[in-house]
């Protein structure tokens, strides 16, 4: 169907479709309530809210192209070729529907079932919230042969909606400049927006999303532009996530169907790793806490694979009991469903609660996977053999896990001998430093505040968990020490692999390594361990990276610590007249080169230090990056390092 034909049905989408629930007054007062926070996450959330409107038009079949542009002044423009926001008079509000959508919270077509069957906006705060948090917003709507325009300052219209020209197209263009008196971060990051647009392209096959950054130029001197388009949707998404992993089966199993009125799309494959990587979405929202759709997927997968394995008599000689976890080891899957009225629950409101969805997803998986196994006996045999291997290894892992639990301080087993614990026992006040090497560990122990800072030195490079079997991970002394020091345990009633954090001993876990290549590698190994085995700790916001300085620069009585080369150059300019030779530079290659006072002053003292919090902005992208950085394939790793080396230097 062409866009012209789709747009023919747009007459039913008018002012009467826009429902108003409440006013805007609270948004500027308590912005974090509406967009999560006022840092980097909230800043980028503004763009997602505007893009969500365009995606909703696409889901309704009225839009196939969305352009996102970061302008030179850090404002953002989002343009789509949808029907255009209605501009006619809104009966109840007595003003243009465009003004209602832009200035009234919870106003929009998403609340009218006849306008949108499904919509991606999670709470419907939408574009009016973005408007309230922008110093300036400029909206243009092409509709009914005319071009309409309205501008706003901090959510208040400058004037009524104006007709500013004619247009033979339809669509909406929104430009907004985030209010830097509200946001503590005000600079957009291309890679964060790019990751989300890539994700949206995979989740909505056939839609073209473009990201242009006018603050940077390509080799031709043109603004840097990236185009995201996926023909095969989730199939390509799984291939992207698993790009750096070794395949176990050649194909991606792709399911696209509708069960009980719920559209279900799933793509899945198996690799030789020991990790389970399932990413689930509802109406394009990443449901990081899972929910009924994930439960339905797991049930369908376990039941179908188990039945096939039993029917083919492959489990007869197995001496251990098979569990649901075994069927998911080495599995990478993306689940995407569309629900007209999703009910979200959980801590971050990203857990789906609609009960009817469970049966729909289970049915879809059972049917499609059953057919695949029958039609591909060779691949089916490989998968079942992987399951049997997982069950055998799990028995070994259980013994290793019991060793960890026995040594836990909570079961009277005592703390690791190398741990220098702190005096305070309130986890909210305590922090644990994971320090590279005994020498730096000794300096940190001397320099710390014994009241609230604990030190655990780690010997050398810890195990690369990306390539290790689960029981090998738990047999590693350094990793066992981390579990024991933290006081966490593995396994809950619902999930034998889940992390039980109810008795965690520190609410800040700080990775402190040297500011060189080796130190970065060790920090990445530790982060990989936390991402794969203690993701809950990252999600709670407990994991940080310390940033020791790179240099101590001196000129006479003036001395300064510098964390970046740029800071060093500023000092040379200021005190050495630009002459590098006139300034003495001490380059810190390792933490051990600092004495305890210097380490405290620069890296450990809460009043002076800079900690970088480790967050998972986009789980699928993080999954892809960790598997690529810690896997065997050198080419994509080299490319990633070359592209991101400048960021690494600046952050160091």
C-alpha positions, -999 to +999 in steps of 0.1 A: +000+000+000+014+034-010+016+063+015-009+082-007-034+054-001-027+053+036-032+090+040-066+087+023-079+074+056-066+103+076-099+122+077-110+102+107-079+114+126-090+149+136-094+172+166-122+149+181-096+121+183-075+141+208-085+134+244-073+156+273-066+141+307-049+168+327-028+200+327+010+207+324+018+228+354+037+201+374+062+191+347+087+220+352+085+217+390+092+179+391+106+170+357+122+137+370+087+123+377+078+126+340+111+117+322+130+097+348+158+121+356+174+155+346+207+140+336+219+123+304+190+098+304+163+124+307+178+146+281+178+118+255+143+108+267+130+140+252+140+129+217+124+094+223+091+110+232+090+130+200+102+100+179+076+078+196+048+099+180+062+094+146+066+056+152+030+055+163+021+070+129+042+043+113+025+015+134-009+029+122+004+026+086+007+063+078+045+069+079+076+052+067+104+079+071+116+096+102+145+121+102+163+131+135+187+160+133+210+173+161+215+210+152+246+231+158+231+247+189+222+213+204+185+216+196+169+186+179+146+184+149+123+154+143+105+152+109+081+125+097+059+119+067+029+109+087-006+125+085+004+156+105-010+164+139-046+176+136-049+214+135-087+220+135-105+234+165-107+211+196-143+213+207-138+209+245-106+231+248-117+258+223-083+260+205-064+242+178-059+204+184-022+211+176-019+235+205-038+210+228-014+182+219+017+205+225+006+222+257-016+198+277-002+168+294-018+134+286-034+148+255-031+129+223-046+104+199-031+075+219-059+076+244-085+073+216-086+036+205-100+045+171-069+066+162-041+042+173-046+005+179-012+004+197+012+031+207+048+032+219+045+061+244+047+044+278+028+069+299+015+093+272+033+123+287+046+128+252+055+159+233+038+184+257+062+173+284+091+179+260+076+213+252+074+222+289+111+213+294+123+233+263+133+269+262+120+270+226+099+247+205+089+252+168+063+229+152+053+227+116+025+206+103+018+198+066-018+188+062-048+194+040-026+212+014-014+238+039+016+243+061+008+253+097+032+266+124+032+274+161+061+283+185+063+280+222+086+292+250+088+268+280+055+252+269+036+285+265+025+294+229+039+326+215+007+330+194-021+309+180-015+284+152-006+302+119-009+291+083+025+299+068+023+284+033+010+255+012+022+219+010+015+190-013+029+166+014+018+156+049+038+152+081+051+169+112+083+187+121+092+194+157+123+213+168+131+218+204+159+232+226+162+215+260+161+240+289+196+241+304+183+256+336+166+222+342+190+197+328+223+191+344+235+175+311+226+195+279+248+180+252+233+153+230+254+122+223+251+108+188+259+072+198+231+071+224+205+084+199+219+061+172+216+030+194+179+038+200+171+045+164+189+013+153+168-006+178+136+010+165+146+002+129+150-035+138+117-035+158+098-019+129+109-034+097+105-013+066+108+021+083+137+044+075+152+063+104+180+089+097+202+105+123+221+136+112+246+155+135+253+190+122+279+194+149+302+170+131+312+165+094+321+134+074+351+131+050+332+151+023+326+180+047+289+171+050+270+168+083+276+133+097+246+111+088+236+075+096+207+057+081+189+029+100+167+005+080+159-031+084+142-053+058+140-085+080+134-068+114+141-090+144+160-116+123+186-089+116+185-077+152+195-111+165+223-113+138+236-079+150+236-089+187+253-122+179+277-108+153+308-116+174+297-149+188+303-183+173+271-198+158+258-231+170+232-234+143+233-217+109+199-201+108+179-176+129+144-190+138+120-162+129+084-162+141+059-135+129+023-143+137-008-131+155-024-152+184-056-142+201-054-107+185-018-101+198+008-096+171+039-116+181+073-114+165+103-135+178+137-142+164+161-166+181+193-186+176+219-205+195+256-198+199+285-216+217+285-192+247+271-201+281+250-169+285+213-165+280+205-132+262+168-125+258+157-090+250+119-083+252+098-054+239+062-043+241+051-016+217+089-008+211+095-003+248+123-024+262+107-044+291+140-049+311+121-066+339+104-090+315+068-100+323+041-122+309+054-122+273+088-134+285+072-161+308+052-173+278+083-175+256+102-195+282+073-219+288+068-225+250+106-230+244+111-254+274+079-274+267+086-278+229+123-286+232+118-310+260+091-329+242+113-331+210+143-343+231+122-370+249+105-382+217+139-385+200+151-405+231+182-382+235+177-378+272+176-415+282+213-417+293+213-383+311+219-387+348+209-352+359+175-335+359+170-310+331+158-275+341+143-246+322+177-228+324+194-255+304+172-249+274+183-212+273+221-215+277+237-200+246+203-187+234+200-152+219+164-141+214+144-109+208+107-109+216+085-081+203+048-079+208+022-052+202-006-048+229-035-023+226-036-016+263-004-027+281-004-029+319+031-022+333+043-030+368+076-036+386+101-012+400+108+007+367+073+002+352+089-020+325+074-054+334+044-064+314+014-076+335-012-085+308-020-122+316-037-129+282-003-123+265+014-153+281-008-179+263-004-160+230+034-160+231+036-196+243+013-208+215+033-189+189+066-203+201+054-239+205+039-240+170+068-224+151+096-240+171+079-274+168+078-271+130+114-259+129+127-289+149+108-314+127+120-298+095+157-293+107+166-325+125+204-318+122+201-284+139+176-299+164+201-325+175+228-299+180+205-278+202+195-308+223+232-318+227+239-282+239+210-285+264+224-318+277+259-302+281+243-273+300+225-297+324+257-315+331+277-283+336+249-269+358+254-298+383+291-288+385+281-251+388+257-260+417+286-275+436+308-244+429+279-222+439+274-241+472+311-234+479+305-196+474+274-197+496+292-217+523+320-191+524+295-162+525+298-141+557+260-145+561+264-182+566+292-178+591+319-186+566+338-153+571+350-127+547+379-130+522+413-127+539+424-099+516+393-077+522+400-047+544+364-040+556+350-008+568+336+000+603+301+012+593+276-016+587+249+004+569+252-007+532+238+027+520+269+044+535+295+018+526+316+015+494+338-014+482+368-006+460+379-035+437+416-026+432+439-039+406+470-056+423+483-060+458+506-030+457+478-005+447+455-023+472+480-016+500+482+021+491+444+022+489+441+006+524+464+032+538+447+061+521+410+052+526+385+063+552+382+032+573+348+043+585+330+037+552+355+025+526+364-012+521+392-024+499+394-058+480+426-062+460+423-084+429+453-104+416+460-097+379+434-100+352+402-118+364+387-146+344+371-136+310+336-148+319+324-143+283+342-175+273+340-195+305+315-222+316+294-212+346+311-235+370+345-223+359+333-187+368+324-198+403+356-218+407+377-186+401+391-174+435+390-137+426+353-140+415+344-160+446+360-133+467+338-106+450+306-126+458+317-133+494+327-097+501+294-083+487+273-107+507+251-116+477+239-151+469+228-168+437+194-183+430+158-174+440+127-195+441+117-183+406+151-183+390+181-204+399+205-180+382+190-148+397+211-127+421+197-123+456+208-089+468+186-087+499+217-087+522+242-068+500+269-051+521+278-021+500+257+002+478+287+015+460+311-009+442+339+010+426+363-005+401+397+012+406+424+003+380+455+019+365+448+046+339+466+027+311+457+000+285+462-029+309+441-011+335+413-005+310+414-042+300+411-053+336+382-028+342+364-042+311+369-078+324+354-068+357+325-049+340+319-080+318+316-101+349+291-077+365+271-074+332+268-112+327+265-124+364+254-094+385+234-073+361+209-065+389+237-046+407+242-023+377+205-018+373+203-007+410+230+019+402+256+004+425+285+000+401+310+028+395+345+033+379+371+055+397+390+079+376+426+084+388+445+113+372+469+108+343+493+136+352+507+158+380+520+190+364+542+215+382+556+250+376+572+266+406+547+266+434+518+258+410+508+222+407+477+205+394+464+170+388+452+165+352+428+138+341+430+145+303+456+157+279+435+188+273+437+198+310+475+194+309+477+217+278+456+243+296+481+243+325+511+246+301+494+275+284+486+292+317+518+287+337+544+278+311+534+303+284+527+274+260+562+260+264+560+223+273+596+223+285+590+249+311+566+227+330+574+194+348+549+166+340+547+134+361+528+107+342+510+083+364+512+049+348+497+031+377+479+036+410+510+023+428+530+054+417+509+076+440+513+077+477+483+071+499+476+109+504+477+115+466+454+085+460+429+098+486+430+134+473+425+125+437+406+093+435+390+083+468+379+114+486+341+119+479+347+157+480+372+158+451+369+125+432+351+119+399+332+086+398+316+074+366+284+054+372+280+023+350+245+022+335+228+001+309+213+026+285+205+000+259+207-037+269+208-051+233+237-027+224+256-035+256+251-073+249+266-068+214+295-047+227+305-070+255+304-101+233+325-083+207+351-069+231+356-101+250+350-127+222+375-143+198+368-122+167+395-096+163+382-075+134+350-060+149+369-054+182+397-035+164+371-014+145+352-006+177+385+005+195+395+026+165+361+044+164+359+049+202+396+055+211+391+093+213+363+088+239+385+065+259+413+091+260+390+119+270+374+098+298+406+085+312 
